[in-house]
Amino acid sequence: MNESLDRIFNAKSIAVVGASTDPKKPGHEILKNIVDIGYKGKVFPINPKADQILGFKCYKSLSEVPEPIELVVFVVPAPVTLKIVEEELIPRKKKFNDTVGVVMVGGGFKETGTKEGKEREKRLKELLNSVGIRLIGPNCQGIIDTTSKVNTTFDVGDYRKGGVSVITQSGALSCSFLMWAKAHDLIGLDKFISFGNMADIDVVEVMEYLADVPTTKVIWVYLEGYNDGKKFLEVAKKVSAKKPIIVLKPGRTQAGAAAASSHTGAMAGEDQIWDAVFKQTGIIRAYTLQELYHTTRAFEKLPLIRGNRIAVLTVCGGLGTLCVEEIASSRYLRMASFSEEAKRRLREILAPTATVGRPDGYIDMTGSVTEKLHYEALKIVLNEDGVDGVIFLTTPPAFLPQREWAIELAKAYNSQPEDRKKPVIAVLGFGDSAIESKRTLEENGIPAYDFPEIAVRVMDNMVKYYLYREKAQEA
């Protein structure tokens, strides 16, 4: 286990340099989010003009804080940051040996592309390294840990604990994802780290750390660039053998690479090389934000799939047809197969107009379906040896109570033995008109998407990871 990262994520005390009384400023929002998430450690706002903020006693400088400070968050301009580090933090560390890590929220460093910015970042790292203090940033939001309740971000407050850990070079992008996902209960969060310019702590070190964190089930990465491809490849291989990593990396075009450099100072590198690295390491490369978001939440909620045979269970023929077509053109998926006994049982309970096994692995229950039939049909399908996963599709049914049918579907899914559980993904066509149904499914462990192409892409990514794991274990 990486001791410095572990101590940072579990810091017992936090100082915020640049804490503000103004609710519109990041220095205030960080303190508020520390309160909202329920942090139980010591908090020391540093502000020479205030006596207290949000009930916390203020100190004029880091030098005045009489107790140990394990984590320091800087929310002040870059030149001021360097001055405080040199004149206050370094002498304090030498005297008390207390500070483990620093989060630099502000910019004005390498990402500016200027000689001054690059030299400023180099000097900052040299100063901190000289006394053994690790740096997150600069130009970042820092960290969240839903177990220790450490939070240094100015965007995200309290969050439901879960299995997704987020590693990102863009704090705003990833915090936006968390806020969107929170509103719809799409994921639970384990750890979050935004490190901007990656002057010290970087994506590879954090991935390696998370590989051994039992509460992290899936790793979500937004990466703009990394300079040591060999190191990335070696670590990613080891981590992927333990848990899935989903990466969104821009820079497939010259324009994208240039934008990445201006954002965090990252060197994007040749995209074909990165593509090869991802394939060799079992990393799932997402090509859009949508794919990144939806694949991540499926891996968090669902069991790992154990094959590529997918059954399509639908209430709407049009959605079902589109889904079958997407599976036929996917990279890794195949249609499931049903036994004659399963077909007979399905025909017994479904309407005469229902389609069963034409093509094999496909069932159109039609609109003549009750809440209970959702349970019975899915239960039969999940019990089939020729089925590895299921995509269920419907349009918001006006003739059924939104919550009740979703509960029946979830009951069938969750009745499976845990050691043999098969993943189920739902598609609610144009599901914004069935918010209650979607939320019920999500709360019960079934990801619900709006369109069949998203569901098929996600299932395809799950099978891709399964095939990599199988091959890695055989090697």
C-alpha positions in Angstrom: 0.0 0.0 0.0 1.2 3.5 -0.9 1.7 5.1 2.6 1.8 8.7 1.5 -1.4 8.4 -0.5 -3.1 6.5 2.2 -2.3 9.1 4.8 -3.5 11.9 2.4 -6.8 10.2 1.8 -7.2 9.6 5.5 -5.8 13.0 6.7 -6.7 13.7 10.4 -6.4 17.5 9.9 -6.8 20.0 7.1 -5.7 23.6 6.7 -7.2 25.8 4.0 -4.9 28.6 2.9 -7.1 31.2 1.3 -10.3 30.3 3.2 -12.9 33.0 2.5 -15.9 34.5 4.2 -17.4 35.1 0.8 -19.8 32.2 -0.2 -19.1 32.8 -3.9 -15.4 32.0 -3.6 -13.7 28.6 -3.7 -12.0 29.2 -0.4 -15.5 29.3 1.3 -17.0 26.4 -0.7 -14.1 24.1 0.2 -14.8 24.6 3.9 -18.5 24.2 3.3 -18.0 20.9 1.5 -15.7 19.7 4.4 -18.7 20.3 6.7 -21.3 18.8 4.3 -19.5 15.6 3.8 -19.2 15.1 7.6 -15.4 15.3 8.1 -14.6 14.6 11.8 -10.9 15.8 11.8 -9.5 19.2 12.7 -10.0 22.1 10.3 -7.8 25.2 10.2 -8.9 28.1 7.9 -6.0 30.4 7.1 -7.2 34.0 6.6 -5.4 37.0 8.2 -8.6 39.2 8.0 -11.2 36.9 9.6 -11.8 35.5 13.1 -13.9 32.5 12.1 -15.6 31.0 9.0 -18.5 28.5 9.3 -17.7 28.1 13.0 -14.0 27.3 12.5 -11.4 29.5 14.2 -9.2 31.3 11.7 -5.5 31.7 11.8 -3.4 34.4 10.2 -0.8 32.0 8.9 0.2 28.3 8.8 2.9 29.2 11.4 0.3 30.1 14.0 -1.6 26.8 13.9 -0.7 25.1 17.3 -1.7 21.6 16.3 -0.4 19.1 13.6 -1.6 19.7 10.0 -1.5 16.6 7.8 -3.0 18.1 4.6 -2.8 21.7 3.3 -5.1 23.1 0.6 -3.9 26.2 -1.2 -6.5 28.5 -2.7 -4.4 31.6 -3.3 -2.6 32.9 -6.5 0.5 31.1 -7.6 3.1 33.7 -6.5 1.6 33.9 -3.1 1.5 30.1 -2.9 5.2 29.8 -3.5 5.9 32.5 -0.9 3.8 30.7 1.8 5.3 27.3 1.0 8.9 28.7 1.3 8.4 30.9 4.3 5.8 29.0 6.4 5.2 25.5 5.3 8.8 24.3 4.8 10.0 25.6 8.2 6.9 24.2 9.9 7.5 20.7 8.3 11.1 20.7 9.4 10.1 21.6 13.0 7.0 19.4 13.5 7.2 16.8 10.7 3.4 16.9 10.4 2.3 17.7 6.8 2.0 14.7 4.4 0.4 16.3 1.4 -0.5 19.6 -0.3 -3.4 20.3 -2.7 -2.8 23.2 -5.0 -6.2 24.4 -6.4 -5.0 27.4 -8.2 -3.4 27.7 -11.7 -0.6 29.9 -13.0 1.9 27.1 -13.4 3.0 24.8 -16.3 -0.5 24.9 -17.9 0.1 28.6 -18.9 2.7 27.5 -21.4 5.0 30.3 -20.3 8.6 30.1 -19.1 7.6 31.7 -15.8 4.8 29.2 -15.2 7.0 26.2 -15.9 9.8 27.5 -13.6 7.2 28.3 -10.9 5.9 24.7 -11.0 9.4 23.3 -11.0 10.4 25.4 -7.9 7.2 24.4 -6.1 7.9 20.7 -6.6 11.5 21.1 -5.5 10.6 22.9 -2.3 8.0 20.3 -1.3 10.1 17.3 -2.3 13.0 18.6 -0.2 11.0 18.0 3.0 9.0 14.9 1.8 5.6 16.6 1.2 3.6 15.1 -1.7 1.9 17.5 -4.2 -1.6 17.1 -5.7 -1.9 19.5 -8.6 -1.4 22.3 -9.2 -4.5 23.5 -11.1 -6.8 20.9 -9.6 -9.6 20.2 -7.2 -7.8 17.7 -5.0 -9.5 14.7 -3.3 -12.6 13.2 -1.9 -12.8 10.0 0.3 -16.2 8.9 1.2 -14.9 6.7 4.1 -12.6 9.1 5.8 -14.8 12.1 4.7 -11.9 14.1 3.5 -12.9 16.6 0.9 -10.9 19.4 -0.7 -13.1 20.2 -3.7 -15.2 23.3 -4.1 -17.8 21.6 -6.3 -18.9 18.4 -4.6 -20.2 18.1 -1.0 -21.6 15.0 0.6 -21.8 11.9 -1.6 -23.2 8.3 -1.4 -20.5 5.8 -0.7 -19.9 3.2 -3.4 -17.4 1.4 -5.7 -16.4 4.1 -8.2 -13.0 5.8 -7.8 -12.4 8.8 -10.2 -8.9 9.8 -11.4 -9.0 13.0 -13.5 -6.9 15.8 -15.0 -10.1 17.9 -15.3 -11.7 18.7 -12.0 -14.6 20.6 -13.5 -15.5 17.8 -16.0 -15.4 15.0 -13.4 -17.2 17.0 -10.7 -19.9 17.7 -13.2 -20.3 13.9 -13.7 -20.5 13.3 -10.0 -23.2 16.0 -9.6 -25.2 14.6 -12.5 -24.9 11.0 -11.3 -25.8 12.0 -7.7 -29.1 13.6 -8.8 -30.2 10.3 -10.4 -28.5 7.9 -8.0 -26.4 6.5 -10.8 -23.2 5.7 -8.9 -21.7 5.5 -5.4 -18.3 7.1 -4.9 -15.3 5.6 -3.2 -12.4 8.0 -3.9 -11.9 11.0 -6.2 -8.6 12.7 -7.1 -8.2 15.6 -9.5 -4.5 16.4 -10.0 -4.5 18.9 -12.9 -0.9 19.3 -14.0 0.4 16.1 -12.3 3.6 17.8 -11.1 4.1 15.0 -8.5 1.4 12.5 -7.7 0.2 11.1 -11.0 -2.3 8.8 -12.7 0.0 5.7 -12.5 0.7 6.1 -8.8 -3.0 6.5 -8.0 -4.0 3.5 -10.2 -1.5 1.3 -8.5 -2.8 2.5 -5.1 -6.4 1.8 -6.0 -5.6 -1.7 -7.2 -5.2 -2.7 -3.5 -8.1 -0.6 -2.1 -10.9 -3.2 -1.5 -13.7 -0.6 -1.6 -12.8 0.4 -5.2 -14.7 -1.7 -7.6 -14.0 0.2 -10.9 -11.6 3.0 -11.8 -12.8 5.9 -13.9 -10.0 7.9 -15.6 -9.9 11.2 -17.6 -6.3 11.5 -18.9 -4.9 14.2 -21.1 -1.4 12.9 -21.3 1.4 11.0 -19.6 5.1 11.0 -20.5 6.3 7.5 -19.5 4.4 5.1 -21.6 6.4 2.0 -20.4 5.6 2.7 -16.8 1.9 3.3 -17.6 1.7 0.0 -19.5 3.4 -2.1 -16.7 1.2 -0.7 -13.9 -2.0 -0.8 -15.9 -1.6 -4.5 -16.8 -1.3 -5.3 -13.1 -4.3 -3.2 -12.1 -6.5 -4.4 -14.9 -6.0 -8.0 -13.8 -7.7 -7.0 -10.5 -10.4 -4.5 -11.5 -11.7 -2.7 -14.6 -10.2 0.7 -15.7 -12.2 2.9 -18.1 -10.3 5.7 -19.7 -11.4 8.7 -21.7 -8.3 10.3 -23.4 -8.6 13.2 -25.8 -5.8 14.0 -28.3 -6.9 11.9 -31.2 -6.6 15.0 -33.4 -4.0 17.7 -33.4 -6.6 20.2 -32.2 -7.5 18.0 -29.3 -3.9 17.5 -28.3 -3.3 21.3 -28.4 -6.3 21.9 -26.2 -5.1 19.3 -23.7 -1.7 21.0 -23.5 -3.3 24.4 -22.9 -5.5 22.9 -20.2 -3.1 21.0 -18.0 0.2 21.3 -19.9 -0.1 17.6 -20.8 1.8 16.0 -23.7 -0.9 14.0 -25.4 1.4 11.7 -27.4 0.7 9.7 -30.5 -2.9 8.4 -30.3 -2.2 5.2 -32.1 0.4 4.4 -29.5 -2.1 5.0 -26.7 -4.6 2.9 -28.4 -2.1 0.0 -28.5 -1.3 0.5 -24.8 -5.0 0.4 -23.8 -5.5 -2.9 -25.8 -2.4 -4.5 -24.3 -3.4 -3.6 -20.7 -7.1 -4.5 -20.8 -8.1 -0.9 -20.3 -11.5 -0.1 -21.7 -11.1 3.1 -23.8 -14.2 5.2 -23.9 -14.4 7.4 -27.0 -17.1 9.8 -25.6 -18.1 11.1 -22.3 -21.4 9.3 -22.6 -19.6 5.9 -23.0 -17.3 6.7 -20.1 -20.2 7.6 -17.8 -22.5 4.7 -18.7 -19.8 2.0 -18.8 -18.5 3.1 -15.4 -21.8 2.9 -13.7 -22.6 -0.5 -15.2 -19.3 -2.0 -13.8 -20.1 -0.5 -10.4 -23.6 -1.8 -10.2 -23.4 -5.2 -12.0 -21.5 -8.4 -11.5 -18.7 -9.2 -14.0 -20.1 -11.0 -17.0 -18.8 -14.5 -17.7 -19.5 -14.9 -21.4 -20.7 -13.0 -24.5 -24.2 -14.5 -25.1 -26.8 -11.8 -24.6 -30.6 -12.3 -24.4 -32.9 -9.5 -25.6 -36.2 -9.2 -23.6 -38.4 -6.5 -24.9 -41.9 -5.0 -24.5 -41.4 -2.8 -27.6 -40.7 -4.5 -30.9 -39.0 -1.5 -32.4 -36.5 -1.1 -29.6 -35.9 -4.9 -29.6 -35.2 -4.9 -33.3 -32.7 -2.1 -33.0 -31.0 -3.8 -30.1 -30.6 -7.1 -32.0 -29.1 -5.2 -34.9 -26.7 -3.4 -32.6 -25.6 -6.8 -31.1 -25.1 -8.2 -34.6 -22.7 -5.4 -35.4 -20.9 -5.3 -32.0 -17.3 -6.3 -31.5 -17.7 -9.1 -28.9 -21.4 -9.9 -28.3 -23.5 -12.8 -29.7 -27.2 -13.5 -29.3 -28.0 -16.0 -26.5 -29.7 -19.4 -27.1 -32.8 -20.8 -25.3 -33.6 -24.4 -24.5 -36.8 -25.8 -25.9 -38.1 -26.0 -22.3 -37.5 -22.3 -21.7 -39.3 -21.5 -25.0 -42.3 -23.6 -24.0 -42.5 -22.0 -20.5 -42.3 -18.5 -22.0 -45.1 -19.2 -24.6 -47.3 -20.5 -21.7 -47.1 -17.3 -19.8 -46.9 -14.7 -22.6 -49.6 -13.5 -25.0 -50.2 -15.5 -28.2 -48.9 -12.5 -30.1 -45.5 -12.7 -28.3 -42.3 -13.6 -30.2 -40.2 -16.2 -28.5 -36.8 -17.3 -30.0 -37.1 -15.7 -33.4 -34.2 -15.0 -33.7 -32.7 -17.2 -31.0 -32.1 -15.3 -27.8 -34.9 -12.8 -28.6 -38.3 -12.4 -26.8 -40.8 -9.7 -27.6 -43.4 -9.9 -24.8 -45.5 -7.2 -26.6 -47.6 -4.6 -24.8 -49.9 -7.4 -23.4 -47.7 -7.7 -20.2 -48.4 -7.3 -16.5 -46.1 -6.3 -13.7 -45.8 -10.0 -12.7 -44.9 -11.1 -16.2 -41.8 -8.9 -16.0 -40.7 -11.1 -13.0 -41.6 -14.4 -14.5 -40.1 -13.9 -18.0 -36.8 -12.5 -16.7 -36.5 -15.3 -14.2 -36.9 -17.9 -16.9 -34.3 -16.2 -19.1 -31.7 -15.8 -16.4 -31.9 -19.5 -15.5 -30.8 -20.5 -19.0 -27.3 -21.9 -19.4 -27.1 -20.3 -22.8 -27.5 -16.8 -21.4 -24.6 -14.7 -20.0 -26.4 -11.4 -19.8 -29.7 -9.7 -20.5 -30.8 -6.4 -22.1 -34.4 -5.5 -21.2 -36.2 -2.9 -23.3 -39.4 -1.0 -22.9 -41.0 2.3 -23.5 -42.6 4.1 -20.6 -45.9 2.1 -20.2 -48.9 4.2 -19.7 -51.0 1.2 -18.6 -48.7 0.0 -15.8 -47.7 1.8 -12.6 -44.2 3.1 -13.0 -42.7 1.7 -9.8 -44.5 -1.7 -9.6 -43.2 -3.2 -12.9 -39.7 -2.0 -12.2 -39.8 -3.6 -8.7 -40.9 -7.0 -10.3 -38.0 -6.8 -12.8 -35.5 -6.0 -10.0 -36.9 -8.9 -7.9 -36.1 -11.3 -10.7 -32.6 -9.9 -11.1 -31.8 -9.9 -7.4 -33.2 -13.4 -6.9 -30.1 -14.9 -8.6 -27.5 -16.5 -6.4 -24.7 -14.0 -5.8 -22.0 -16.4 -7.0 -23.8 -17.0 -10.3 -25.4 -13.6 -10.9 -25.8 -12.5 -14.5 -25.8 -8.8 -15.4 -29.1 -7.1 -16.6 -29.2 -3.8 -18.3 -32.4 -1.9 -18.9 -33.4 0.4 -21.7 -36.3 2.8 -21.2 -36.8 4.4 -24.6 -37.1 8.2 -24.0 -37.0 7.5 -20.3 -37.2 11.0 -19.1 -41.0 10.4 -19.0 -40.4 7.4 -16.7 -38.1 8.9 -14.0 -39.7 6.9 -11.2 -39.1 3.6 -13.1 -35.5 4.5 -13.9 -34.8 5.5 -10.3 -36.4 2.2 -9.0 -34.2 0.1 -11.3 -31.1 2.1 -10.4 -31.8 1.8 -6.7 -32.1 -2.0 -7.1 -28.8 -2.4 -9.0 -30.0 -2.3 -12.7 -28.5 0.4 -14.8 -31.2 2.1 -17.0 -30.4 3.8 -20.3 -32.4 5.7 -22.8 -31.3 4.1 -26.0 -30.4 0.5 -27.1 -27.1 1.5 -28.7 -25.8 2.7 -25.4 -26.8 -0.5 -23.6 -25.2 -2.7 -26.3 -22.0 -0.6 -26.2 -21.8 -0.9 -22.4 -22.4 -4.7 -22.6 -19.8 -5.0 -25.3 -17.2 -3.2 -23.0 -18.1 -5.6 -20.2 -17.4 -8.6 -22.4 -14.2 -7.1 -23.7 -13.0 -6.8 -20.1 -14.1 -10.4 -19.3 -12.1 -11.7 -22.3 -9.0 -9.8 -21.2 -9.3 -11.1 -17.7 -9.7 -14.7 -18.9 -6.6 -14.4 -21.1 -4.6 -12.8 -18.4 -5.4 -15.5 -15.9 -4.4 -18.2 -18.5 -1.0 -16.6 -19.1 
